[in-house]
Amino acid sequence: MKDLKQIDKQYIANTYARFPVELVSGKGSLVYDENGKEYIDMGSGIGVTAFGIADDEWQAAVSAQLGKLQHMSNLYYTEPCALLAEALCEKTGMKKVFFCNSGAEANEGAIKAARKYAAEHKGPEYFTIVTLVNSFHGRTLTTLAATGQEHYHELFQPLTPGFVHAPANDLQAVKDAALQNKAAAVMIECIQGEGGVIALEKDFVTGLAAFCKEQDILLLVDEVQTGNGRTGALYAYMNYGITPDVVSTAKGLGGGLPLGAVLFGEKTEFTLGAGDHGSTFGGNPVCCAGALSVLNRLDQDFLDGVKAKSKLVFDTLQGKPGIEQVSGMGLMVGILTEKPAADVVKACMEQGVLCLTAKNKVRLLPALNIPDEVLKKALDVIIGCAAV
């Protein structure tokens, strides 16, 4: 048998520091390596497999669509694309949707729309996008420029111009940056995921929304990681009681297939016209069929269940030996440990629990429907591995 790890090393670009585990199968929140060892998956593909591995309903929806039409270009109508857009708008109150393939592409679409809106309504000099220090918005040159973490910028200069970064939770600093730089928009993550799983303060978010409305500066909310039920609300901004002008999302929406979406509110619904933007694979019928099976199950009862599981996580972890802080919201959790986070993750993996990191924290993004008994078992392992 060929050595898969050696083939990977020889033929795949060295952009990932992979864990030394080959995963071959799974069901729900359990996955298995090539030797049959069982792991509890507390990362869900970095927040993607919202209903776990090989979810029956998701599989059925995807398989049924595969037997009908796997792809057509956006020159034609397809049912899953239209129905998914309808469901997204009805559940959020947004007005129109543009489909793409990833979170970075969704953020690119939001940025393009913001610049076009500002150019048409205020003048072409209004093009700057204000983002927050410690943010993460993607790995294209433009979304890297939007990302407020300098170490991501170092090797890829010059980045796309027109982005400035202001401190999170400092409303005056954001206002000053927006007014001084003739901002088209302010772009935020309600919870800074890659930045350490840090939720923004509610007063800051509501104050920012009021300021943007007053100044006719668009408010863009990046819901790539926080969206689709992850925080116990359908989208994280709903926890803050605000209404964005544009929402970008991806990850959990497709349930395991690549799908991103840009949702436009009343102010921006007609900003992009024919020819202004496009995507060959955006709105792919198989991806949209899978997404419909995910979105249609994210009702209030299910979201209340996510909140209950979140309470279980926070109550179980807080105050345990070796754990200094637990942050985040819903099932998007950051754990600051006395030991280096990488050491804790390695120890957990050896004991059959797969976790992630975010900066100096252990990060948990389990499936939204992870059974409580499986969740408790994983938390016990994490507590043991974090203990000094």
Contacts in CASP RR format, 6 or more apart in sequence:
PFRMAT RR
TARGET T0000
AUTHOR 0000-0000-0000
METHOD contacts of the structure
MODEL  1
MKDLKQIDKQYIANTYARFPVELVSGKGSLVYDENGKEYIDMGSGIGVTA
FGIADDEWQAAVSAQLGKLQHMSNLYYTEPCALLAEALCEKTGMKKVFFC
NSGAEANEGAIKAARKYAAEHKGPEYFTIVTLVNSFHGRTLTTLAATGQE
HYHELFQPLTPGFVHAPANDLQAVKDAALQNKAAAVMIECIQGEGGVIAL
EKDFVTGLAAFCKEQDILLLVDEVQTGNGRTGALYAYMNYGITPDVVSTA
KGLGGGLPLGAVLFGEKTEFTLGAGDHGSTFGGNPVCCAGALSVLNRLDQ
DFLDGVKAKSKLVFDTLQGKPGIEQVSGMGLMVGILTEKPAADVVKACME
QGVLCLTAKNKVRLLPALNIPDEVLKKALDVIIGCAAV
4 22 0 8 1.000
4 34 0 8 1.000
5 20 0 8 1.000
5 22 0 8 1.000
8 18 0 8 1.000
19 349 0 8 1.000
19 354 0 8 1.000
21 33 0 8 1.000
21 39 0 8 1.000
21 349 0 8 1.000
21 354 0 8 1.000
22 33 0 8 1.000
22 34 0 8 1.000
23 31 0 8 1.000
23 32 0 8 1.000
23 33 0 8 1.000
23 39 0 8 1.000
24 32 0 8 1.000
24 33 0 8 1.000
24 34 0 8 1.000
24 36 0 8 1.000
25 31 0 8 1.000
25 32 0 8 1.000
25 53 0 8 1.000
26 32 0 8 1.000
26 53 0 8 1.000
26 54 0 8 1.000
27 53 0 8 1.000
27 54 0 8 1.000
28 41 0 8 1.000
28 51 0 8 1.000
28 52 0 8 1.000
28 53 0 8 1.000
28 54 0 8 1.000
28 55 0 8 1.000
28 367 0 8 1.000
28 369 0 8 1.000
28 370 0 8 1.000
29 40 0 8 1.000
29 41 0 8 1.000
29 42 0 8 1.000
29 44 0 8 1.000
29 52 0 8 1.000
29 53 0 8 1.000
29 366 0 8 1.000
29 367 0 8 1.000
29 370 0 8 1.000
29 371 0 8 1.000
29 374 0 8 1.000
29 375 0 8 1.000
30 38 0 8 1.000
30 39 0 8 1.000
30 40 0 8 1.000
30 41 0 8 1.000
30 53 0 8 1.000
30 374 0 8 1.000
31 38 0 8 1.000
31 39 0 8 1.000
31 41 0 8 1.000
31 53 0 8 1.000
31 354 0 8 1.000
32 38 0 8 1.000
32 39 0 8 1.000
33 39 0 8 1.000
37 352 0 8 1.000
38 352 0 8 1.000
39 349 0 8 1.000
39 352 0 8 1.000
39 353 0 8 1.000
39 354 0 8 1.000
40 352 0 8 1.000
40 353 0 8 1.000
40 354 0 8 1.000
40 374 0 8 1.000
40 377 0 8 1.000
40 378 0 8 1.000
40 381 0 8 1.000
41 49 0 8 1.000
41 52 0 8 1.000
41 53 0 8 1.000
41 354 0 8 1.000
41 366 0 8 1.000
41 367 0 8 1.000
42 353 0 8 1.000
42 354 0 8 1.000
42 355 0 8 1.000
42 356 0 8 1.000
42 364 0 8 1.000
42 365 0 8 1.000
42 366 0 8 1.000
42 378 0 8 1.000
42 382 0 8 1.000
43 354 0 8 1.000
43 355 0 8 1.000
43 356 0 8 1.000
43 363 0 8 1.000
43 364 0 8 1.000
43 365 0 8 1.000
43 366 0 8 1.000
44 50 0 8 1.000
44 52 0 8 1.000
44 365 0 8 1.000
44 366 0 8 1.000
44 367 0 8 1.000
45 365 0 8 1.000
46 225 0 8 1.000
46 251 0 8 1.000
46 356 0 8 1.000
46 365 0 8 1.000
47 225 0 8 1.000
47 230 0 8 1.000
47 251 0 8 1.000
47 252 0 8 1.000
47 365 0 8 1.000
48 251 0 8 1.000
48 252 0 8 1.000
48 254 0 8 1.000
48 255 0 8 1.000
48 256 0 8 1.000
49 55 0 8 1.000
49 252 0 8 1.000
49 255 0 8 1.000
49 256 0 8 1.000
49 367 0 8 1.000
50 228 0 8 1.000
50 229 0 8 1.000
50 230 0 8 1.000
50 252 0 8 1.000
50 254 0 8 1.000
50 255 0 8 1.000
50 294 0 8 1.000
50 367 0 8 1.000
50 368 0 8 1.000
50 369 0 8 1.000
51 57 0 8 1.000
51 58 0 8 1.000
51 255 0 8 1.000
51 294 0 8 1.000
51 297 0 8 1.000
51 367 0 8 1.000
51 368 0 8 1.000
51 369 0 8 1.000
52 367 0 8 1.000
52 369 0 8 1.000
52 370 0 8 1.000
55 255 0 8 1.000
55 293 0 8 1.000
57 293 0 8 1.000
57 297 0 8 1.000
58 255 0 8 1.000
58 256 0 8 1.000
58 290 0 8 1.000
58 293 0 8 1.000
58 294 0 8 1.000
60 293 0 8 1.000
61 289 0 8 1.000
61 290 0 8 1.000
61 292 0 8 1.000
61 293 0 8 1.000
62 257 0 8 1.000
62 286 0 8 1.000
62 289 0 8 1.000
62 290 0 8 1.000
62 293 0 8 1.000
64 289 0 8 1.000
65 80 0 8 1.000
65 285 0 8 1.000
65 286 0 8 1.000
65 289 0 8 1.000
65 290 0 8 1.000
66 286 0 8 1.000
68 285 0 8 1.000
69 78 0 8 1.000
69 285 0 8 1.000
70 284 0 8 1.000
70 285 0 8 1.000
70 286 0 8 1.000
71 281 0 8 1.000
71 284 0 8 1.000
71 285 0 8 1.000
71 286 0 8 1.000
72 78 0 8 1.000
72 285 0 8 1.000
73 280 0 8 1.000
74 278 0 8 1.000
74 279 0 8 1.000
74 280 0 8 1.000
74 282 0 8 1.000
74 283 0 8 1.000
78 283 0 8 1.000
78 285 0 8 1.000
78 288 0 8 1.000
79 285 0 8 1.000
80 283 0 8 1.000
80 285 0 8 1.000
80 286 0 8 1.000
80 288 0 8 1.000
80 289 0 8 1.000
80 290 0 8 1.000
80 291 0 8 1.000
80 292 0 8 1.000
81 99 0 8 1.000
81 283 0 8 1.000
81 284 0 8 1.000
81 285 0 8 1.000
81 288 0 8 1.000
83 288 0 8 1.000
83 292 0 8 1.000
84 97 0 8 1.000
84 99 0 8 1.000
84 283 0 8 1.000
84 288 0 8 1.000
84 291 0 8 1.000
84 292 0 8 1.000
84 295 0 8 1.000
85 96 0 8 1.000
85 97 0 8 1.000
85 99 0 8 1.000
87 292 0 8 1.000
87 295 0 8 1.000
87 296 0 8 1.000
88 94 0 8 1.000
88 97 0 8 1.000
88 261 0 8 1.000
88 263 0 8 1.000
88 295 0 8 1.000
89 95 0 8 1.000
89 96 0 8 1.000
89 97 0 8 1.000
89 263 0 8 1.000
91 234 0 8 1.000
91 295 0 8 1.000
91 298 0 8 1.000
92 234 0 8 1.000
92 235 0 8 1.000
92 247 0 8 1.000
92 263 0 8 1.000
93 265 0 8 1.000
94 247 0 8 1.000
94 263 0 8 1.000
94 264 0 8 1.000
94 265 0 8 1.000
94 269 0 8 1.000
95 264 0 8 1.000
95 265 0 8 1.000
95 266 0 8 1.000
95 269 0 8 1.000
96 263 0 8 1.000
96 264 0 8 1.000
96 265 0 8 1.000
96 269 0 8 1.000
96 270 0 8 1.000
97 261 0 8 1.000
97 262 0 8 1.000
97 263 0 8 1.000
97 264 0 8 1.000
98 109 0 8 1.000
98 261 0 8 1.000
98 262 0 8 1.000
98 264 0 8 1.000
98 272 0 8 1.000
98 277 0 8 1.000
98 278 0 8 1.000
98 279 0 8 1.000
99 259 0 8 1.000
99 260 0 8 1.000
99 261 0 8 1.000
99 279 0 8 1.000
99 282 0 8 1.000
99 283 0 8 1.000
99 284 0 8 1.000
99 288 0 8 1.000
100 106 0 8 1.000
100 108 0 8 1.000
100 109 0 8 1.000
100 250 0 8 1.000
100 259 0 8 1.000
100 260 0 8 1.000
100 261 0 8 1.000
100 262 0 8 1.000
100 278 0 8 1.000
100 279 0 8 1.000
100 281 0 8 1.000
100 282 0 8 1.000
100 283 0 8 1.000
101 258 0 8 1.000
101 259 0 8 1.000
101 260 0 8 1.000
101 279 0 8 1.000
101 281 0 8 1.000
101 282 0 8 1.000
102 250 0 8 1.000
102 258 0 8 1.000
102 260 0 8 1.000
103 138 0 8 1.000
103 224 0 8 1.000
103 248 0 8 1.000
103 249 0 8 1.000
103 250 0 8 1.000
103 251 0 8 1.000
103 260 0 8 1.000
104 137 0 8 1.000
104 138 0 8 1.000
104 139 0 8 1.000
104 140 0 8 1.000
104 143 0 8 1.000
105 140 0 8 1.000
105 250 0 8 1.000
105 260 0 8 1.000
105 279 0 8 1.000
106 224 0 8 1.000
106 248 0 8 1.000
106 249 0 8 1.000
106 250 0 8 1.000
106 260 0 8 1.000
106 261 0 8 1.000
106 262 0 8 1.000
107 137 0 8 1.000
107 138 0 8 1.000
107 143 0 8 1.000
107 146 0 8 1.000
107 187 0 8 1.000
107 222 0 8 1.000
107 224 0 8 1.000
107 248 0 8 1.000
108 140 0 8 1.000
108 142 0 8 1.000
108 143 0 8 1.000
109 248 0 8 1.000
109 262 0 8 1.000
109 277 0 8 1.000
110 185 0 8 1.000
110 187 0 8 1.000
110 220 0 8 1.000
110 222 0 8 1.000
110 246 0 8 1.000
110 247 0 8 1.000
110 248 0 8 1.000
110 262 0 8 1.000
111 129 0 8 1.000
111 142 0 8 1.000
111 143 0 8 1.000
111 146 0 8 1.000
111 185 0 8 1.000
111 187 0 8 1.000
111 220 0 8 1.000
112 272 0 8 1.000
112 276 0 8 1.000
112 277 0 8 1.000
113 246 0 8 1.000
113 262 0 8 1.000
113 264 0 8 1.000
113 268 0 8 1.000
113 271 0 8 1.000
113 272 0 8 1.000
113 277 0 8 1.000
114 129 0 8 1.000
114 184 0 8 1.000
114 185 0 8 1.000
114 187 0 8 1.000
114 218 0 8 1.000
114 220 0 8 1.000
114 246 0 8 1.000
114 268 0 8 1.000
115 127 0 8 1.000
115 129 0 8 1.000
115 184 0 8 1.000
116 271 0 8 1.000
116 272 0 8 1.000
116 276 0 8 1.000
117 184 0 8 1.000
117 218 0 8 1.000
117 267 0 8 1.000
117 268 0 8 1.000
117 271 0 8 1.000
118 126 0 8 1.000
118 127 0 8 1.000
118 183 0 8 1.000
118 184 0 8 1.000
118 185 0 8 1.000
118 218 0 8 1.000
119 126 0 8 1.000
119 127 0 8 1.000
119 184 0 8 1.000
120 271 0 8 1.000
121 216 0 8 1.000
122 182 0 8 1.000
122 184 0 8 1.000
122 216 0 8 1.000
125 182 0 8 1.000
126 182 0 8 1.000
126 183 0 8 1.000
126 184 0 8 1.000
127 162 0 8 1.000
127 182 0 8 1.000
127 184 0 8 1.000
128 162 0 8 1.000
128 163 0 8 1.000
128 164 0 8 1.000
128 178 0 8 1.000
128 181 0 8 1.000
128 182 0 8 1.000
128 183 0 8 1.000
128 184 0 8 1.000
129 146 0 8 1.000
129 162 0 8 1.000
129 163 0 8 1.000
129 164 0 8 1.000
129 183 0 8 1.000
129 184 0 8 1.000
129 185 0 8 1.000
129 186 0 8 1.000
129 187 0 8 1.000
129 220 0 8 1.000
130 163 0 8 1.000
130 164 0 8 1.000
130 165 0 8 1.000
130 166 0 8 1.000
130 174 0 8 1.000
130 177 0 8 1.000
130 178 0 8 1.000
130 181 0 8 1.000
130 183 0 8 1.000
130 185 0 8 1.000
130 186 0 8 1.000
130 187 0 8 1.000
131 137 0 8 1.000
131 146 0 8 1.000
131 147 0 8 1.000
131 148 0 8 1.000
131 163 0 8 1.000
131 164 0 8 1.000
131 165 0 8 1.000
131 166 0 8 1.000
131 186 0 8 1.000
131 187 0 8 1.000
131 188 0 8 1.000
132 148 0 8 1.000
132 165 0 8 1.000
132 166 0 8 1.000
132 167 0 8 1.000
132 168 0 8 1.000
132 174 0 8 1.000
132 188 0 8 1.000
132 189 0 8 1.000
132 192 0 8 1.000
133 148 0 8 1.000
133 149 0 8 1.000
133 165 0 8 1.000
133 166 0 8 1.000
133 167 0 8 1.000
133 168 0 8 1.000
134 148 0 8 1.000
134 149 0 8 1.000
134 168 0 8 1.000
134 192 0 8 1.000
134 195 0 8 1.000
134 196 0 8 1.000
134 198 0 8 1.000
135 146 0 8 1.000
135 147 0 8 1.000
135 148 0 8 1.000
135 149 0 8 1.000
135 165 0 8 1.000
135 168 0 8 1.000
135 187 0 8 1.000
135 188 0 8 1.000
135 189 0 8 1.000
135 192 0 8 1.000
135 195 0 8 1.000
135 222 0 8 1.000
136 147 0 8 1.000
136 148 0 8 1.000
136 149 0 8 1.000
136 152 0 8 1.000
136 189 0 8 1.000
136 192 0 8 1.000
136 193 0 8 1.000
136 194 0 8 1.000
136 195 0 8 1.000
137 143 0 8 1.000
137 146 0 8 1.000
137 147 0 8 1.000
137 187 0 8 1.000
137 189 0 8 1.000
137 222 0 8 1.000
137 224 0 8 1.000
138 144 0 8 1.000
138 146 0 8 1.000
138 147 0 8 1.000
139 152 0 8 1.000
141 156 0 8 1.000
141 159 0 8 1.000
141 160 0 8 1.000
142 159 0 8 1.000
142 160 0 8 1.000
144 152 0 8 1.000
144 153 0 8 1.000
144 156 0 8 1.000
144 159 0 8 1.000
145 153 0 8 1.000
145 159 0 8 1.000
145 160 0 8 1.000
145 161 0 8 1.000
145 162 0 8 1.000
145 163 0 8 1.000
146 163 0 8 1.000
146 187 0 8 1.000
147 153 0 8 1.000
148 165 0 8 1.000
149 194 0 8 1.000
149 195 0 8 1.000
153 159 0 8 1.000
162 181 0 8 1.000
164 177 0 8 1.000
164 181 0 8 1.000
165 177 0 8 1.000
166 173 0 8 1.000
166 174 0 8 1.000
166 176 0 8 1.000
166 177 0 8 1.000
167 173 0 8 1.000
167 174 0 8 1.000
168 192 0 8 1.000
168 198 0 8 1.000
168 200 0 8 1.000
168 204 0 8 1.000
169 200 0 8 1.000
169 201 0 8 1.000
169 204 0 8 1.000
170 204 0 8 1.000
171 203 0 8 1.000
171 204 0 8 1.000
171 207 0 8 1.000
171 208 0 8 1.000
171 211 0 8 1.000
174 186 0 8 1.000
174 208 0 8 1.000
174 211 0 8 1.000
175 211 0 8 1.000
177 183 0 8 1.000
178 186 0 8 1.000
178 211 0 8 1.000
178 212 0 8 1.000
178 215 0 8 1.000
178 217 0 8 1.000
179 215 0 8 1.000
183 217 0 8 1.000
184 217 0 8 1.000
184 218 0 8 1.000
185 212 0 8 1.000
185 217 0 8 1.000
185 218 0 8 1.000
185 219 0 8 1.000
185 220 0 8 1.000
185 245 0 8 1.000
185 246 0 8 1.000
186 208 0 8 1.000
186 212 0 8 1.000
186 217 0 8 1.000
186 218 0 8 1.000
186 219 0 8 1.000
186 220 0 8 1.000
187 220 0 8 1.000
187 221 0 8 1.000
187 222 0 8 1.000
188 200 0 8 1.000
188 205 0 8 1.000
188 208 0 8 1.000
188 219 0 8 1.000
188 220 0 8 1.000
188 221 0 8 1.000
188 222 0 8 1.000
189 200 0 8 1.000
189 221 0 8 1.000
189 222 0 8 1.000
189 223 0 8 1.000
189 224 0 8 1.000
189 225 0 8 1.000
189 226 0 8 1.000
189 236 0 8 1.000
190 199 0 8 1.000
190 200 0 8 1.000
190 205 0 8 1.000
190 221 0 8 1.000
190 223 0 8 1.000
190 226 0 8 1.000
190 231 0 8 1.000
190 236 0 8 1.000
190 237 0 8 1.000
190 239 0 8 1.000
190 240 0 8 1.000
191 197 0 8 1.000
191 198 0 8 1.000
191 199 0 8 1.000
191 200 0 8 1.000
191 225 0 8 1.000
191 226 0 8 1.000
191 231 0 8 1.000
191 236 0 8 1.000
191 328 0 8 1.000
191 329 0 8 1.000
191 332 0 8 1.000
192 198 0 8 1.000
192 200 0 8 1.000
193 225 0 8 1.000
193 226 0 8 1.000
193 332 0 8 1.000
193 358 0 8 1.000
193 363 0 8 1.000
194 225 0 8 1.000
194 358 0 8 1.000
194 359 0 8 1.000
195 358 0 8 1.000
195 359 0 8 1.000
196 327 0 8 1.000
196 334 0 8 1.000
196 358 0 8 1.000
196 359 0 8 1.000
196 360 0 8 1.000
196 361 0 8 1.000
196 363 0 8 1.000
197 327 0 8 1.000
197 328 0 8 1.000
197 332 0 8 1.000
197 333 0 8 1.000
197 334 0 8 1.000
197 358 0 8 1.000
197 361 0 8 1.000
197 363 0 8 1.000
198 327 0 8 1.000
198 328 0 8 1.000
199 327 0 8 1.000
199 328 0 8 1.000
199 329 0 8 1.000
200 240 0 8 1.000
202 240 0 8 1.000
205 237 0 8 1.000
205 240 0 8 1.000
205 242 0 8 1.000
206 240 0 8 1.000
206 241 0 8 1.000
206 242 0 8 1.000
208 219 0 8 1.000
209 219 0 8 1.000
209 240 0 8 1.000
209 242 0 8 1.000
209 243 0 8 1.000
209 244 0 8 1.000
211 217 0 8 1.000
212 218 0 8 1.000
212 219 0 8 1.000
212 245 0 8 1.000
213 219 0 8 1.000
218 245 0 8 1.000
218 246 0 8 1.000
218 267 0 8 1.000
218 268 0 8 1.000
219 242 0 8 1.000
219 244 0 8 1.000
219 245 0 8 1.000
219 246 0 8 1.000
220 244 0 8 1.000
220 245 0 8 1.000
220 246 0 8 1.000
220 247 0 8 1.000
220 248 0 8 1.000
221 235 0 8 1.000
221 236 0 8 1.000
221 237 0 8 1.000
221 242 0 8 1.000
221 244 0 8 1.000
221 246 0 8 1.000
221 247 0 8 1.000
221 248 0 8 1.000
222 248 0 8 1.000
223 235 0 8 1.000
223 236 0 8 1.000
223 237 0 8 1.000
223 247 0 8 1.000
223 248 0 8 1.000
223 249 0 8 1.000
224 248 0 8 1.000
224 249 0 8 1.000
224 250 0 8 1.000
224 251 0 8 1.000
225 251 0 8 1.000
225 332 0 8 1.000
225 365 0 8 1.000
226 235 0 8 1.000
226 236 0 8 1.000
226 329 0 8 1.000
226 332 0 8 1.000
227 234 0 8 1.000
227 235 0 8 1.000
227 236 0 8 1.000
227 249 0 8 1.000
227 251 0 8 1.000
227 252 0 8 1.000
227 253 0 8 1.000
228 234 0 8 1.000
228 235 0 8 1.000
228 249 0 8 1.000
228 251 0 8 1.000
228 252 0 8 1.000
228 253 0 8 1.000
228 294 0 8 1.000
228 295 0 8 1.000
228 298 0 8 1.000
229 235 0 8 1.000
229 298 0 8 1.000
229 303 0 8 1.000
229 306 0 8 1.000
229 368 0 8 1.000
230 236 0 8 1.000
230 252 0 8 1.000
230 306 0 8 1.000
230 330 0 8 1.000
230 331 0 8 1.000
230 332 0 8 1.000
230 365 0 8 1.000
230 368 0 8 1.000
231 239 0 8 1.000
231 306 0 8 1.000
231 329 0 8 1.000
231 330 0 8 1.000
231 331 0 8 1.000
231 332 0 8 1.000
232 239 0 8 1.000
232 303 0 8 1.000
232 304 0 8 1.000
232 305 0 8 1.000
232 306 0 8 1.000
232 307 0 8 1.000
232 310 0 8 1.000
232 329 0 8 1.000
232 330 0 8 1.000
232 331 0 8 1.000
233 239 0 8 1.000
233 303 0 8 1.000
234 298 0 8 1.000
234 303 0 8 1.000
235 247 0 8 1.000
235 249 0 8 1.000
236 329 0 8 1.000
237 243 0 8 1.000
237 244 0 8 1.000
237 247 0 8 1.000
239 329 0 8 1.000
243 265 0 8 1.000
244 265 0 8 1.000
245 264 0 8 1.000
245 265 0 8 1.000
245 267 0 8 1.000
245 268 0 8 1.000
246 262 0 8 1.000
246 263 0 8 1.000
246 264 0 8 1.000
246 265 0 8 1.000
246 268 0 8 1.000
247 262 0 8 1.000
247 263 0 8 1.000
248 260 0 8 1.000
248 261 0 8 1.000
248 262 0 8 1.000
248 263 0 8 1.000
249 260 0 8 1.000
249 261 0 8 1.000
249 263 0 8 1.000
250 258 0 8 1.000
250 259 0 8 1.000
250 260 0 8 1.000
250 261 0 8 1.000
252 294 0 8 1.000
253 259 0 8 1.000
253 260 0 8 1.000
253 261 0 8 1.000
253 291 0 8 1.000
253 294 0 8 1.000
253 295 0 8 1.000
254 260 0 8 1.000
254 287 0 8 1.000
254 290 0 8 1.000
254 291 0 8 1.000
254 294 0 8 1.000
255 290 0 8 1.000
255 291 0 8 1.000
255 294 0 8 1.000
257 284 0 8 1.000
257 286 0 8 1.000
257 287 0 8 1.000
257 290 0 8 1.000
257 291 0 8 1.000
258 281 0 8 1.000
258 287 0 8 1.000
259 282 0 8 1.000
259 283 0 8 1.000
259 284 0 8 1.000
259 287 0 8 1.000
259 288 0 8 1.000
259 291 0 8 1.000
260 282 0 8 1.000
264 271 0 8 1.000
264 272 0 8 1.000
281 287 0 8 1.000
302 368 0 8 1.000
302 369 0 8 1.000
306 330 0 8 1.000
306 331 0 8 1.000
306 368 0 8 1.000
307 330 0 8 1.000
309 330 0 8 1.000
309 331 0 8 1.000
309 368 0 8 1.000
309 370 0 8 1.000
309 372 0 8 1.000
309 375 0 8 1.000
310 329 0 8 1.000
310 330 0 8 1.000
310 331 0 8 1.000
310 333 0 8 1.000
312 372 0 8 1.000
312 375 0 8 1.000
312 376 0 8 1.000
312 379 0 8 1.000
313 326 0 8 1.000
313 330 0 8 1.000
313 331 0 8 1.000
313 333 0 8 1.000
313 364 0 8 1.000
313 375 0 8 1.000
313 379 0 8 1.000
314 326 0 8 1.000
314 333 0 8 1.000
316 376 0 8 1.000
316 379 0 8 1.000
316 383 0 8 1.000
317 323 0 8 1.000
317 326 0 8 1.000
317 333 0 8 1.000
317 335 0 8 1.000
317 379 0 8 1.000
317 382 0 8 1.000
317 383 0 8 1.000
318 326 0 8 1.000
320 383 0 8 1.000
320 386 0 8 1.000
320 387 0 8 1.000
321 383 0 8 1.000
321 386 0 8 1.000
321 387 0 8 1.000
321 388 0 8 1.000
322 337 0 8 1.000
322 338 0 8 1.000
322 339 0 8 1.000
322 386 0 8 1.000
322 387 0 8 1.000
322 388 0 8 1.000
323 335 0 8 1.000
323 336 0 8 1.000
323 337 0 8 1.000
323 338 0 8 1.000
323 383 0 8 1.000
323 386 0 8 1.000
324 336 0 8 1.000
324 337 0 8 1.000
324 338 0 8 1.000
325 335 0 8 1.000
325 336 0 8 1.000
326 333 0 8 1.000
326 334 0 8 1.000
326 335 0 8 1.000
326 336 0 8 1.000
327 333 0 8 1.000
327 334 0 8 1.000
327 336 0 8 1.000
327 361 0 8 1.000
328 334 0 8 1.000
331 364 0 8 1.000
331 365 0 8 1.000
331 366 0 8 1.000
331 368 0 8 1.000
331 370 0 8 1.000
332 364 0 8 1.000
332 365 0 8 1.000
333 363 0 8 1.000
333 364 0 8 1.000
333 365 0 8 1.000
334 358 0 8 1.000
334 361 0 8 1.000
334 362 0 8 1.000
334 363 0 8 1.000
334 364 0 8 1.000
335 341 0 8 1.000
335 344 0 8 1.000
335 361 0 8 1.000
335 362 0 8 1.000
335 363 0 8 1.000
335 364 0 8 1.000
335 382 0 8 1.000
335 386 0 8 1.000
336 360 0 8 1.000
336 361 0 8 1.000
337 344 0 8 1.000
337 361 0 8 1.000
337 362 0 8 1.000
337 386 0 8 1.000
338 386 0 8 1.000
338 388 0 8 1.000
339 386 0 8 1.000
339 388 0 8 1.000
340 360 0 8 1.000
341 357 0 8 1.000
341 360 0 8 1.000
341 361 0 8 1.000
341 362 0 8 1.000
342 357 0 8 1.000
344 355 0 8 1.000
344 362 0 8 1.000
344 382 0 8 1.000
344 385 0 8 1.000
344 386 0 8 1.000
345 355 0 8 1.000
345 356 0 8 1.000
345 357 0 8 1.000
345 362 0 8 1.000
347 385 0 8 1.000
348 354 0 8 1.000
348 355 0 8 1.000
348 362 0 8 1.000
348 381 0 8 1.000
348 382 0 8 1.000
348 385 0 8 1.000
349 355 0 8 1.000
351 381 0 8 1.000
351 385 0 8 1.000
352 381 0 8 1.000
353 378 0 8 1.000
353 381 0 8 1.000
353 382 0 8 1.000
355 362 0 8 1.000
355 363 0 8 1.000
355 364 0 8 1.000
355 382 0 8 1.000
356 362 0 8 1.000
356 363 0 8 1.000
356 364 0 8 1.000
356 365 0 8 1.000
357 363 0 8 1.000
362 382 0 8 1.000
362 386 0 8 1.000
364 382 0 8 1.000
366 375 0 8 1.000
366 378 0 8 1.000
END
